[in-house]
Amino acid sequence: MNRRTMTSMTAAAVAVLALLTGGAPAGADHAERVILLPGATSAEGIASGPGSTFYAGDLFSGDIYRGDVRKGTAAKFIDNAPGRNAVGLRVDLDDGLLFVAGGFTGQGYVYDTDTGATVEVYQFSTAASVINDVAVTSDGAWFTNSLAGELYFVPVVDGEPGPFTVLDLSGPAADTSGEFNNNGIQATADGSSLIVAHSAQGALNLVDPDTGASSTVAGVSLESVDGILLEGRTVYAVQNGLGQVVQVRLSGKLDSGTVIKVITSELFAVPTTVARFGDLLAAVNAHFDTGFPPTSPTYEVVVVDR
């Protein structure tokens, strides 16, 4: 999440509304489509589940939706009581757990992906916080806080989440001078390195999960970077203020990168996070162009070719 308030609805939002009411925007690619999150009052995070299943969050209500990218359907899966937020989210497929960043509450949540039951609630911080995104590894889950130079790690042992620990950051990832700082986060397959998107810097930072030391990934400038997705040495990064997703190819040491593709759509209306499903990408429209909190009449997932 990276707030970007504008004064009026953009053409992208108009295109989304047209499609939802039966019209298709001129020139749209045949693969592009919208999946409505019925009844949502805001939106921010998305994560892939098994097969073509996705999970998406209602930012300010904390509710969770579950849908199918191939079928183009979605329905509310977890109906939370007031008081929770849902920002970035990730699925631990092996353990059947859904990890959700709790935004302004300073909390993180763990849900059962079969039943939707709350497994754990973590109070990462009681200070002003934006628990913004989460990355899942084979050992547990890492959470970012956009207002503090620290990460939070929740271990998972034998399928059970344990007590969290705090990792203090140093280097560029410790910078909290911006309105929104550390945001999207991903881990390498072996968990030995973390990639953290820093919204205020417009940068990707490489973080050592053992020491908290960080360095900037050279050659990559990403204005208003939000959620990210890491697959091998490829990063998909959402630039919410620009309404696009960029594909970045990292070096073997992950210390430098090159933007190799920019993905745009008339259906994007301030996308914030992205998930991949084979040859498709699915991004959430947060509609922050309508205000913060947003006031759009609909919230949706946009599916595009990657």
N, C-alpha and C positions, 0 to 999 in steps of 0.2 A: 504494500500500500504506500502510495506517495501522493498526497493530496495535490490536486491541480484544479483550482476553481476558475471557471470561466463565466461570462456574463450571459450567454445564450446557448440554446441547443445547437449542436453542430450538424453538418450535413450527414455525418455518420449516424447520429441518433435518429434523424428523420428517415434514413434508409432502413434502419432496424425496425422502426415502427411501421413503415410501409410493408415490409416483409411479413411482420406479425399479423397484419390485417389483410394479407392476401396478395400483396403486390411484391414484385421482385425488383430490386434496383437495377437500372440499366447497366449492362456491361459486367454484371457480377459473374464470376467464374462458376461453372456448373457445380463444382464441389462445395462451394460456400453455402452455409445454411445456418439458421438460428435455432437454438433449442431454448424455449422459454422455461424459466424457473417460476412455476406458477405460485402466485401469492407472495413472492419475495419482495421485501421492502428496501433491500440493498444487496450488494454482492461484491465479492473480492477474490476468494481463493478457489482453485480447482486442483484436483489430484486424480490420477488414473488409478483404477482398481483392477480387478481381474478382467481379462478380455477387453471388451469395449465399455465397461462400466466406468463411470466417473462420479466423483463427489464434489460438490460445490457448496460454498458457505454464504449465508446471509450475514453480512458484516455486522450490522448493529443489533440484530436479534439473536445471533449465535446459532440459528437453525442451520441444519445441514440437509442438502438435497442429494439424491442419488439418481443417476440417469444412465442412458445408454447412447453413446455417440453414434453408433451405426443405425439404431432405430429412431434416433432423434426425439427421445422421450426423457422426461424428468419428473420427479415427484418429491415432496418433502419426506425425508427419512427420519430426521431427529427434530422434534419440536421442543425446543428448550424454553424453560421459564425465563422471564426477563432478567437481565443482569449479565449475560454472557455476550461476547463478541466472537466472530469467526473470521479470521484473516487468512493467512496461508495455511494449507493443510497438506498432509502426505499420508499415504497408506503403507503400512507394514504388512505386506502380503503374507509372509511366512507365519506371522503371529495373529493375523486377523485384527489388527489395531489401526485406528484412524487417529492421527495426531493433529491437533488444531491449535494454531496460535491465537491467543485470546485478546490481542489488541490492547485497548486502553484499560483493560481490567488488570493488567500485569500478570495474567494467568496463562496457563496452557492446559489443554484438555486431551484426554485419551478416551476414545469410544470403541466399543465392540462393533466391528463391521457387519456382523451377522444380525445382532439384535438392536443396535443403536444405543445400548446402555452405556452410561458413563462408567469408565473403569477407574480413572484417576483425575483429580484436579490438582494442579500445581500452582502455588502462588510464588512466581519467580521473583517478583519485586513489589514492594508496597509504595515505592516512589512513583512519580509520573513516568509512565511507560507506554510503549507501543510494541507489544510482543507481535512481531510482524510476519515471520515465516518460519518454516520448519523443514529440516532435511532428515531423512531416515537412513541409517546405516545398518550393518549387520549386528551392531552392538546396542543400538538405541536411537535416539533422536536429538538433534540440535535445534535450538530456537534462537532467533535474533530478537534484539530489543533496539528499536530505532532511536531511543533516547539515552542509551547507556552503552559504554564501551565494553560490553561483556556478552558472552553467549551462555546458554544454559543447556546442560546435557542430561537427558533422562535415559538411564540404562534400561535395557530389557534383558532379563535373564529367565530362560525357560518360559518365555511368553508372558512374563509378568513385569510391568514397569516398576522401577525402584526409585529411591530418593534421588532428586536432582542435585547436580553440582554446578558451580559457577566458574566459567573460564574468563579471566581478565585478559583483555586484548592489549596489544602494544602495536606501534606502527600505524599506518594509515587507517586501518580498520577501527582504531580506538578513537578516531575523530568524531566528536558529537557536536560540532559547531553548527551544523545545518538543522533545518526544521525536521527533516527525516533523514536518518543516516543509514546504518546497516539495515538492509531490507531483505531481499531474496537470498536464500542460502541453499547450497547443494554440496554433496560430498562425493569424492571419488568412490569407485566401486569397492575399494579395499578400506575406505574410511581414513586413509592416511593424510588426506588433505581436504580442506574445505574451500569452496569458492563462495565469497560473500559479496553481494551487490551493494554498493554504497550510493544511495540516491543523490545526496547532496554533492558528492564528488563526481557523479556520472562515471563511476569506475567499478571494475571488478577487483577484489582483493583476495589474494591467496593467504589462507590462515592455517597455521600449524595447530591441530587440535590438542596437542600435548602441552604446548607452551603459550599459545595465544599470540605468538609473533606473527606479523603479517607483512605483506609486500604487495604493491600494486601490479596487476597484470599489465604489462607494457603493450602499447599499440592499440588499446581498446578504449574508446571514448563513447560513453552511452548516456547521453542526456536523459534525465528523469527515468533512470532504470528502476524497475520494480521487481516482479517475480522472475526467477530464472529456472531453467531446466538444464541439467548436465547429463550428457550421454557420451561416455568415452571422453574424447577431447573436443566434443561439440557442445557449445552453450547456446540455448535459445533464450534470449533476453527480451523481456517486454519493456518497451519505452512508452509509458502511459501517456505522457504529455504530447508525444508525437503520434500516438495511435498506431503503433506498429510493433512487430516482433522482428528482431534481427538474429541471424545465425552467425555465431562466432566460432572460428576454428582456433583452438589453442595449440601451443607448441607441446612437444613431448614432456617438458618439465612444467608445463602449465603456467609459466611465468610471462608469456607473451601470447598475443592473439591477433587475429585479423577478421574483420567483418566480411563474410563471403556472400551474404544474402540478406535482403530486406523484404519482409513479408507484410503486405498491406491489404486492407479490405475496406470497401465502402460500409461494411457492417460493423466495423470496430467503433465503439463509443467509449473511449478511455479504457482499453483493456488493461488488466493489472497482472494477471498470472496466466500460465500456460501449461498444458499437459500434452503429451504425444500419444497417438494411437496409430501405430503403423505409419502409413503415409499421410496421416492427418494430424493437424494441431487443433487443439480446442482452447480458446481463451475466454476469460470472463469479462463481460462489459460492466464496469463499475459505475459508469455515468456520472463521474465526478464533475463533468462539464455542467451539470445542473445544480451544483452546490455541494456542500459538505456539512451535514449529511446530504446525500443526493435526493432528488425529488422526482426522478424518472417514474413514469407509470409502469414500466416493465424492466426486468433484469433478465439477462440471458447469457448463454454460452454461444460463441461464434465458432463454427468449425470451418477450417480452411485447409488447402493443400499445404504441406510443409515445403 
